[in-house]
Amino acid sequence: MLAIIGIPTFLLELKIGQYSAMGPVTLYSHLSPLFKGLGFVNFISQCFVSLLQHDHRLDHLLLLRSLTSELPWQYCHNDYNDQVCFSFSGYKDCEALRLNQTAAGIENNIIYLNRTCIQDPAVLSLVRNDLQSWYGSEKKKNESCEADDCEMVKCIYTNTTFCDATDGAMSSITKLFDIPVKLRKSSSGQYLTKSVLPGICEH
């Protein structure tokens, strides 16, 4: 397709443009009255192509940054990461630690929360004393509501997947658990939205 249509058309446009010394908007109407709107269509399509070039710049930037031994979006210990950042690599390390202690017969309550693996009893105690801050959220009052302005109710996660909106739900949490699935924001997603895109938008 490129060899049959793309390149010949491109060369034809170059030749006609140089010969007529006109811009793309006015050139086609001088060739034939039938082509009067073709120049505008050509100009608008080039505007869309330039937007796509912006995406290619982002691709090249991510490619260059991926050529390091440790990917900048692999973990959650960057300045721009917040407490809901979820690193799959960090989570797997935490899971391995948990399994090793369980295999050794050591009772543990190791959790992945606040961007890190927590096993220090003092830190776990701080989490337990502020369950609403770590596990609190909101959900739709009516789950079947599809609109953007659905009524929301406060709830608290009682495990990694279920957010309970009933009174006294907090008291049903007997053991601490990892950051709930719906609260997780991937480390790669935060890298893109908080580090890469703001830098590109400034240029």
Residue pairs with C-beta under 8 A, 6 or more apart in sequence:
13 24
16 27
16 31
17 23
17 24
17 27
20 27
20 30
22 30
23 39
24 39
24 42
24 43
24 46
25 39
25 40
25 42
25 43
26 39
27 39
28 35
28 36
28 38
28 39
28 42
29 35
29 36
29 39
54 200
57 200
58 196
58 200
61 196
61 200
62 196
65 71
65 72
72 78
72 191
72 195
73 187
73 188
73 190
73 191
73 192
74 87
74 89
74 187
75 87
75 89
75 90
75 187
76 85
76 86
76 87
76 90
76 115
76 116
76 187
76 190
77 115
78 190
78 191
78 195
80 190
80 191
80 194
80 195
81 115
81 187
81 190
81 194
82 185
82 190
83 114
83 115
84 179
84 183
84 184
84 185
85 115
85 185
85 186
85 187
85 190
86 112
86 179
86 184
86 185
86 186
86 187
87 115
87 186
87 187
88 186
88 187
90 112
90 115
90 116
90 117
90 187
91 112
91 178
93 117
94 110
94 111
94 112
94 117
94 178
95 112
97 110
97 117
97 119
98 108
98 110
101 108
101 110
102 108
108 119
109 119
109 124
109 175
109 176
110 117
110 118
110 119
111 117
111 118
111 124
111 127
111 176
111 177
111 178
112 118
112 178
112 179
113 127
113 134
113 176
113 178
113 179
114 134
114 179
118 124
118 127
124 176
127 134
127 176
128 176
131 156
131 170
131 173
132 156
132 170
134 179
135 156
135 157
135 158
135 173
135 180
136 154
136 155
136 156
136 157
137 154
137 155
137 156
137 157
137 163
137 180
137 182
137 183
138 152
138 153
138 154
138 155
139 152
139 153
139 155
139 163
139 165
140 150
140 151
140 152
140 153
141 150
141 151
141 152
141 153
141 165
142 150
142 151
145 151
153 165
154 165
155 163
155 164
155 165
155 169
156 163
156 164
156 169
156 170
156 173
157 163
157 164
157 177
157 180
157 183
158 164
158 169
158 172
158 173
159 177
159 180
160 177
160 178
160 179
160 180
160 181
161 180
161 181
161 182
163 180
163 182
164 172
